[in-house]
Amino acid sequence: MTQDNKKAYSVDIQIDKEPVKNELDQRQEAAATEIKPESDYLEMLQRLKADFDNYRKRTEKEKSDLAQYVRGNMIKSLLAILDDFERLLETESDGAKIKAGAHMIYKKFFSTLQQFGLEAFSDQDKPFDPNIHEAVSVLPVTEEKDGKIIETWQKGYRLNERLLRPAQVQVGQKKTGG
């Protein structure tokens, strides 16, 4: 075999002279590359804070806009009643016709408020409940009317099951022997 033939059949094997890194060294190196400087974390926190502030401002504005929209719709519904009151005040009629007109306007006004969830209550002859009633006076009564509402002086109102104003009532209290 000639020198040239030896070259043709020889295989060049190159061995990497760097030692093979073990798995622990590889993990440490990967972790070291992932660690960010403190300034990066500070910048990230500042961006997060700014995003949260923007979110808070946006939701407050949306709530404010929604409340204004609801008030606008309610007032728009009440304008027809205001018009009726103006017409009533401009009429030159006797007291009976004015009273009838005022009664019609009252019914229309209350009906409009009911559409928005208003509910009136007086609870005559029902047991007194301090959560929804305000006792204005007490009246001595017989045992069967003890703790019950005798008279309603001012109606109470709820809006969608939430108490707006308690009813002012006179409550019966059993007569004590004497």
C-alpha positions as CSV (number, residue, x, y, z in Angstrom):
1,M,0.0,0.0,0.0
2,T,1.2,3.3,-0.9
3,Q,1.2,6.4,1.2
4,D,-1.7,7.8,-0.8
5,N,-3.8,4.7,-0.2
6,K,-3.2,4.9,3.5
7,K,-4.5,8.5,3.5
8,A,-7.6,7.4,1.6
9,Y,-8.5,4.7,4.1
10,S,-7.7,6.5,7.2
11,V,-10.4,8.1,9.3
12,D,-9.8,11.4,11.0
13,I,-11.2,11.3,14.5
14,Q,-11.2,14.4,16.4
15,I,-11.9,14.4,20.0
16,D,-13.4,17.4,21.7
17,K,-10.8,18.5,24.1
18,E,-13.3,20.2,26.5
19,P,-14.5,17.9,29.2
20,V,-18.1,16.9,29.0
21,K,-20.2,19.0,31.3
22,N,-22.3,17.2,33.8
23,E,-26.0,17.9,34.2
24,L,-25.6,20.0,37.3
25,D,-23.2,22.4,35.6
26,Q,-25.6,22.8,32.7
27,R,-28.5,23.6,35.1
28,Q,-26.4,26.2,36.9
29,E,-25.3,27.8,33.7
30,A,-28.9,27.9,32.4
31,A,-30.1,29.5,35.7
32,A,-27.3,32.1,35.6
33,T,-28.4,33.2,32.1
34,E,-32.1,33.5,33.3
35,I,-31.3,35.7,36.3
36,K,-32.1,39.3,35.4
37,P,-30.6,42.3,36.9
38,E,-32.5,44.2,39.6
39,S,-33.3,47.1,37.2
40,D,-35.2,44.7,35.0
41,Y,-37.4,43.6,37.9
42,L,-37.9,47.2,39.0
43,E,-38.9,48.2,35.4
44,M,-41.3,45.2,35.2
45,L,-42.9,46.2,38.6
46,Q,-43.3,49.8,37.4
47,R,-45.0,48.6,34.2
48,L,-47.3,46.3,36.2
49,K,-48.2,49.2,38.6
50,A,-48.9,51.5,35.7
51,D,-51.1,48.8,34.0
52,F,-53.0,48.4,37.3
53,D,-53.5,52.1,37.7
54,N,-54.8,52.4,34.1
55,Y,-57.2,49.5,34.8
56,R,-58.5,51.0,38.0
57,K,-59.1,54.4,36.3
58,R,-60.8,52.8,33.3
59,T,-63.2,50.8,35.5
60,E,-64.0,53.8,37.6
61,K,-64.8,55.8,34.5
62,E,-66.9,52.9,33.2
63,K,-68.9,52.8,36.4
64,S,-69.3,56.5,36.4
65,D,-70.5,56.5,32.8
66,L,-73.0,53.6,33.5
67,A,-74.4,55.5,36.6
68,Q,-74.8,58.6,34.5
69,Y,-76.5,56.6,31.7
70,V,-79.0,55.1,34.2
71,R,-79.8,58.4,35.8
72,G,-80.3,59.9,32.3
73,N,-82.8,57.1,31.4
74,M,-84.7,57.6,34.7
75,I,-84.9,61.3,34.3
76,K,-86.0,60.9,30.7
77,S,-88.8,58.7,32.0
78,L,-89.8,61.3,34.6
79,L,-90.0,64.2,32.1
80,A,-93.5,63.1,30.9
81,I,-94.7,63.4,34.5
82,L,-93.1,66.8,34.8
83,D,-94.9,67.8,31.7
84,D,-98.2,66.6,33.2
85,F,-97.6,68.7,36.4
86,E,-97.0,71.8,34.3
87,R,-100.2,71.2,32.3
88,L,-102.1,70.7,35.6
89,L,-100.7,74.0,37.1
90,E,-101.7,75.9,33.9
91,T,-105.3,74.7,34.0
92,E,-108.0,77.0,35.3
93,S,-110.5,74.5,36.8
94,D,-112.2,73.8,40.0
95,G,-110.6,71.9,42.9
96,A,-112.2,68.6,42.0
97,K,-110.7,68.5,38.5
98,I,-107.3,69.6,39.9
99,K,-107.4,66.9,42.5
100,A,-108.3,64.3,39.9
101,G,-105.5,65.4,37.7
102,A,-103.0,65.3,40.6
103,H,-104.2,61.8,41.4
104,M,-103.6,60.7,37.8
105,I,-100.1,62.2,37.8
106,Y,-99.4,60.5,41.2
107,K,-100.4,57.1,39.7
108,K,-98.2,57.7,36.6
109,F,-95.3,58.8,38.7
110,F,-95.5,55.8,41.1
111,S,-95.9,53.5,38.1
112,T,-92.7,54.9,36.5
113,L,-90.8,54.5,39.8
114,Q,-92.0,50.9,40.0
115,Q,-90.5,50.2,36.6
116,F,-87.1,51.0,38.1
117,G,-87.7,48.6,41.0
118,L,-89.4,50.8,43.7
119,E,-91.8,49.0,46.1
120,A,-93.8,50.8,48.8
121,F,-94.9,49.0,52.0
122,S,-96.9,49.9,55.1
123,D,-97.5,46.5,56.7
124,Q,-100.7,47.4,58.6
125,D,-101.7,44.7,61.2
126,K,-98.4,42.8,60.6
127,P,-95.8,42.1,63.3
128,F,-93.3,45.0,63.9
129,D,-89.9,44.3,62.4
130,P,-87.1,46.8,63.5
131,N,-85.2,46.0,60.3
132,I,-87.8,47.6,58.1
133,H,-90.0,49.6,60.5
134,E,-89.3,52.7,62.6
135,A,-91.5,52.8,65.7
136,V,-92.7,56.4,66.1
137,S,-95.1,55.7,68.9
138,V,-96.6,52.9,71.0
139,L,-100.3,52.5,71.7
140,P,-101.7,50.3,74.5
141,V,-103.7,47.4,72.9
142,T,-105.2,44.1,73.7
143,E,-103.1,40.9,73.7
144,E,-103.9,39.9,70.1
145,K,-102.5,43.2,68.7
146,D,-99.4,43.1,70.9
147,G,-96.3,43.8,68.8
148,K,-98.3,44.5,65.6
149,I,-98.4,47.6,63.6
150,I,-101.5,49.7,64.4
151,E,-101.1,52.6,62.0
152,T,-98.6,53.6,59.3
153,W,-97.6,57.2,59.5
154,Q,-95.2,57.2,56.6
155,K,-94.8,54.4,54.0
156,G,-91.5,52.6,53.7
157,Y,-89.7,52.0,50.4
158,R,-87.5,49.3,48.9
159,L,-85.5,49.5,45.7
160,N,-84.9,46.0,44.3
161,E,-85.2,44.3,47.7
162,R,-82.9,46.9,49.3
163,L,-84.4,49.1,52.0
164,L,-84.4,52.8,51.0
165,R,-86.5,54.1,53.8
166,P,-88.1,52.3,56.8
167,A,-91.9,52.7,57.4
168,Q,-92.7,55.0,60.3
169,V,-95.4,53.1,62.3
170,Q,-97.4,53.1,65.5
171,V,-96.9,49.8,67.3
172,G,-99.3,48.1,69.7
173,Q,-98.1,47.1,73.1
174,K,-100.1,44.9,75.5
175,K,-101.7,46.8,78.4
176,T,-100.0,46.0,81.6
177,G,-102.2,45.3,84.6
178,G,-102.7,48.3,86.9
